[in-house]
């Protein structure tokens, strides 16, 4: 792990200390969990944005193969 310093407000520090006691976890562990949660949330949002931007990018292309015909070749009865 990499040591990192952060600045917390007095309220954040006291609330974090209370949560730490309640759950029996170290404050550093709670901070890592919160950062992981933020990373997961941001990752999902980034993926959704990329998918939305990519939707329909080929809709006006005329030089694409006939995907239905290709797919029909793959399908077996």
N, C-alpha and C positions, 0 to 999 in steps of 0.2 A: 504494500500500500504506500501511497505517497502522502506525506504529511502536508496539510493545507490549513492555513489560518483563515478564519472568517470573522466578520464583525456582526454581532447581534445586538438588537435593541435590548434594553433592560427587560421589557415585557417578554420578548422572545426567549431570553435567557431564563427567566423565572418559569415561564410555561414549559420550556424544554426540560428544566430540572424536575418540575412536577410530573410531567409525562414519564420521564425516566424512572422516577420512584414508583409510579403507578404500575408500569409494565416490567419493572425490574431489568431494564436494559440500560446500557451506557448511553450517554448523550451522543457520543460519536456514532454509535450504531444506529440511533434514530435518525441522525442527520444523513447517514449513508442510505438508509431506507427511503428517506424523503427525496434524496437526489435520484435514486433509482426510479422511484415513482414518476418524477418529473421527466426523466429521460424516456421512460416507456410512453408516457402521455404525449410528449413532443414527437417521438418517433412515429406514433400512430397518426398524428396530425400531418406530419411531413409526407407520409405514404399516401394519405388521402388526397393531399394537394397534388402530388405528382400524378396519381391516378386520374384525378379530375382533369388535369391539364392534358393528359395523354388521350383521354376519351375522344374518339372521333377524328384523330389526326389523319387517318387514311380514308375518311369518308368521301373525299372528292378526287381520289386517285383513280385514274382510268387504266393504268398499266399493271394492275394487280391480276394474279391468276384467278381462275374460277374456283374459289374455295369450296363451294358446294360440290363440284365435280371431284375435286381432290378428296374431300371427306367421304364421298360416296365410294371411292375406290378403297378406302380404309374399312368401311363398314362391311361386315360379313353377315350373311343370313344364317 
